[in-house]
Structure formats: structure tokens, C-alpha cells
Amino acid sequence: MSKLILVRHGESEWNSQNRFTGWADVKLSEKGKEEARQAGKRIKEAGLLYDLVFSSVLTRAIQTQHLLQEEAERMWVPEFHHWRLNERHYGALQGLNKAETAEKYGDEQVHIWRRSFDVVPPLLEENDERVAWNEDKYRMLDRNVIPRGESLELTIQRVLPFWQDYLAPALLDNKTVLVVAHGNSLRALVKYLDRLNDEEIVGVEIPTGIPQVYELDKELNKIKSYYLK
């Protein structure tokens, strides 16, 4: 039996300000730091000795990972960061206050952008300074794979190759694997592991800082899953 531990990063500074974050690289709030520490304590108390840890390349996920590892007393475990685990890219909405955006475009439109499966938000223009290819962390990537806005559907399509290339091989090697990522990139993994349809995954909420454990059989089918609360 293999075990996969999923943790959504703690509250970020922009979460606390009710702003669309996406690929914007913001830090954890003080509340988020405490959520990360509590996640580490829960993992330690559960006796989960993970062998590898993966996170996105965004600061809030990496901060969560490091604070968690310190509490779990597993700072030495090999860690890997990958852009495919990044949050959904919210396009031109990134940085905007959600309430103010709803006043401008209407509650219904904002709800569609946030909660639909296949609707893409307004894209960033190629010359927008917020486009990710302007950042050093993405300089080695082909511009064609860097999104300027994503639906949940596109986010899932981006994340699943990471499962095939990194997570599945480690789990098949009987490693216990920890993934620290974001609400929507984790929803991609949950959809796949729980065999959810497109409508079901839209209603799934991933809580911040609460580890979710998947126990998998030798073919990586789910035996059971549960939160460490």
C-alpha cells in the first residue's frame, strides 16, 4: 500500500485581502504560517514518515512546505518544486479584489469565472507585466506552455502529466509522498484519484492546511482517503 499526502498551502496575504491570486507570487499571512505548522504537527502525530515532498514554485506553497517539515521533523527529506503544481492562473483577474470585481462585472459573471469547469477568465495581454514569462523562475519554459489565464479544466490538463511523470513512479516505488500545492492544482489530483466527473469536482473545496491522506493499492487505485483533523 502506498500513501499520498495532499496539503493546500496556508492562508496567503492576498487570501486575507480577498484578492484573486493565481500565479501571483505572494507570501503566507501569519494565520497561514500557523496553519502550515499545524499541518506538520498533524502529520507527525499520525506517524506519516513521508519520503519525498513536492510543491509548486510559488512562495506560499514553499513556505507552507518548509514550516510543515520543521514541525514534522523531516527537514532533510528531498524536496522538488515544479510549475505544473502551480495554482490555476486567473488571467487578468489576478490581483483584483473579488468584491470589487463583482461590483464591476456582476456577481453572476464572477461566479462563472470562479466556479465553472471550462470557462476561462479574461486573459492577460502578452505585454502585461504580470505575464509569467517575465519571471526568472519560468525562463527555461517554452512561452507556449505558460498560461495567460486558465479554466479549472485547463488546470487539470496541466497537472495530470505531473502525476504520470513524478508522483505515480514514486508511489509505485512504495514511497510515501507529500504534495504541498494549491486549491485547484490539488483538485486536479482529487478528481483523478476519486474518479469524479466534471460537475462533481466543481463542488469540491480543499481546506487550507489540513492534510488529506490517500491510501492506494499496488495499481494506485484508492483504497480510502481521510483528513487529519
C-alpha positions in Angstrom: 0.0 0.0 0.0 1.3 3.5 -0.9 0.3 6.7 0.8 -0.1 10.2 -0.8 -0.5 13.2 1.5 -2.0 16.4 0.0 -1.8 19.7 1.7 -3.2 23.0 0.5 -1.0 25.9 1.5 -2.0 28.1 4.4 -3.8 31.4 4.0 -1.8 33.9 1.9 -1.6 37.6 2.3 -3.9 38.0 -0.7 -6.4 35.4 0.5 -6.8 37.6 3.6 -7.4 40.6 1.4 -10.0 38.7 -0.8 -7.9 39.1 -4.0 -7.5 36.8 -6.9 -4.1 35.3 -6.6 -3.4 32.6 -9.2 0.2 32.7 -10.3 1.0 35.9 -8.4 3.8 35.1 -6.0 2.6 36.2 -2.6 3.6 35.1 0.9 1.7 33.5 3.7 -0.2 35.5 6.2 0.5 35.0 9.9 -2.6 32.8 10.0 -1.3 30.8 7.1 2.1 30.2 8.8 0.3 28.8 11.8 -1.9 26.6 9.5 1.3 25.2 8.0 2.8 24.4 11.4 -0.4 22.7 12.5 -0.4 20.6 9.3 3.2 19.4 10.2 2.1 18.6 13.7 -0.8 16.5 12.5 1.4 14.6 10.1 3.9 13.9 12.8 1.2 12.8 15.3 -0.2 10.4 12.6 3.3 8.8 12.2 3.4 9.6 8.5 7.1 9.3 7.5 7.0 10.7 4.0 10.0 10.0 1.8 9.6 12.8 -0.8 7.9 16.2 -0.9 6.7 18.1 -4.0 5.4 21.6 -4.2 4.8 24.3 -6.7 7.3 27.1 -7.5 5.1 29.7 -5.7 6.3 31.1 -2.4 3.2 30.4 -0.4 3.4 26.7 -1.1 7.1 26.5 -0.5 6.8 28.4 2.8 4.0 26.0 3.9 6.2 23.1 2.9 9.1 24.3 5.0 7.1 25.2 8.1 5.3 21.9 7.9 8.5 19.9 7.5 10.1 21.7 10.5 7.1 20.7 12.7 7.1 17.2 11.3 10.9 17.0 12.0 11.6 15.9 8.4 13.5 18.9 7.0 16.0 16.5 5.5 13.6 14.8 3.1 14.3 15.6 -0.6 12.1 18.3 -2.0 11.2 19.2 -5.6 9.4 22.3 -6.9 7.5 22.3 -10.3 5.4 24.8 -12.1 2.8 22.2 -13.1 1.7 22.2 -9.4 1.0 26.0 -9.5 -2.4 27.4 -8.7 -4.9 28.0 -11.5 -3.9 31.1 -13.5 -6.7 33.7 -13.1 -5.5 35.8 -16.0 -6.4 39.5 -16.0 -8.3 39.0 -12.7 -5.0 38.4 -10.8 -4.5 41.0 -8.1 -8.1 42.3 -8.2 -10.3 42.4 -5.2 -13.1 39.8 -5.6 -15.9 42.0 -4.2 -14.8 45.0 -6.4 -14.7 42.7 -9.4 -18.2 41.5 -8.7 -19.4 45.1 -8.5 -17.8 45.8 -11.9 -18.8 42.7 -13.8 -21.7 41.4 -11.7 -21.9 38.6 -9.2 -23.1 36.0 -11.8 -20.2 36.6 -14.1 -17.6 36.4 -11.3 -19.2 33.2 -10.0 -18.9 31.7 -13.5 -15.3 32.6 -13.7 -14.6 31.2 -10.3 -16.8 28.1 -10.2 -17.3 26.8 -13.7 -15.3 23.9 -15.1 -14.4 25.1 -18.5 -14.8 28.9 -18.6 -11.5 30.8 -18.9 -11.2 34.3 -17.3 -10.1 37.3 -19.3 -6.6 36.6 -20.5 -3.6 38.7 -19.7 -2.3 40.6 -22.7 1.1 39.4 -23.9 2.7 42.8 -23.0 1.2 42.8 -19.5 4.0 42.9 -16.8 2.1 40.2 -14.9 2.7 37.6 -17.6 4.7 34.8 -16.1 7.4 34.5 -18.8 8.8 37.8 -17.4 9.8 35.9 -14.2 13.1 34.3 -13.8 11.6 31.1 -12.4 9.9 30.4 -15.8 12.8 31.4 -18.1 13.5 27.8 -19.2 10.0 27.1 -20.3 8.6 27.5 -23.8 6.3 30.5 -23.8 3.6 28.4 -25.5 3.1 26.3 -22.3 2.9 29.3 -20.0 -0.8 30.3 -19.5 -2.2 33.8 -19.5 -5.4 32.5 -17.9 -6.9 29.1 -17.2 -10.2 27.4 -16.5 -10.3 24.5 -14.0 -10.4 22.2 -17.0 -7.1 23.6 -18.3 -5.5 23.5 -14.9 -6.3 19.8 -14.6 -4.8 19.1 -18.0 -1.6 20.9 -16.9 -1.4 19.0 -13.6 -2.0 15.4 -14.7 1.3 15.0 -16.6 3.0 15.7 -13.3 1.1 12.8 -11.7 2.3 10.5 -14.6 5.9 11.7 -14.6 6.6 12.2 -10.9 4.0 11.1 -8.4 2.9 7.8 -9.9 6.5 6.4 -10.3 7.4 7.4 -6.7 4.2 5.8 -5.3 4.8 2.6 -7.4 8.3 2.5 -5.7 6.5 2.3 -2.4 7.4 5.8 -1.4 5.2 7.9 0.9 4.8 11.2 -0.9 3.8 14.6 0.3 2.4 17.2 -2.1 2.0 20.8 -0.9 0.2 22.9 -3.5 -3.0 24.9 -4.2 -6.7 24.5 -4.1 -7.1 24.0 -7.9 -4.0 22.0 -8.6 -4.9 19.7 -5.8 -8.5 19.4 -7.1 -6.9 18.0 -10.3 -5.3 15.2 -8.3 -8.5 14.6 -6.2 -10.6 14.4 -9.4 -8.3 11.8 -10.8 -7.9 9.7 -7.6 -11.6 9.9 -6.7 -12.8 9.4 -10.3 -15.0 12.4 -10.1 -16.8 13.8 -13.1 -16.6 17.4 -14.3 -19.6 18.5 -12.4 -18.6 16.8 -9.1 -15.2 18.4 -9.0 -16.5 21.9 -9.3 -18.2 21.4 -5.9 -15.1 20.1 -4.1 -13.4 22.5 -1.7 -9.9 21.8 -0.4 -9.4 23.3 3.1 -6.1 25.2 3.8 -3.6 23.5 6.0 -5.5 20.2 6.6 -3.5 17.2 5.4 -5.6 14.7 3.3 -4.2 11.2 3.1 -4.8 8.8 0.2 -4.1 5.1 0.7 -3.6 3.4 -2.6 -3.3 -0.2 -3.8 -0.4 -1.6 -5.9 -2.1 -0.2 -9.0 -2.6 3.2 -7.4 -6.4 2.8 -7.1 -7.8 4.5 -4.0 -8.4 2.2 -1.0 -9.6 5.1 1.2 -8.9 8.8 1.9 -9.3 10.9 5.0 -8.3 14.3 6.5 -6.0 14.6 9.5 -8.1 16.8 11.8 
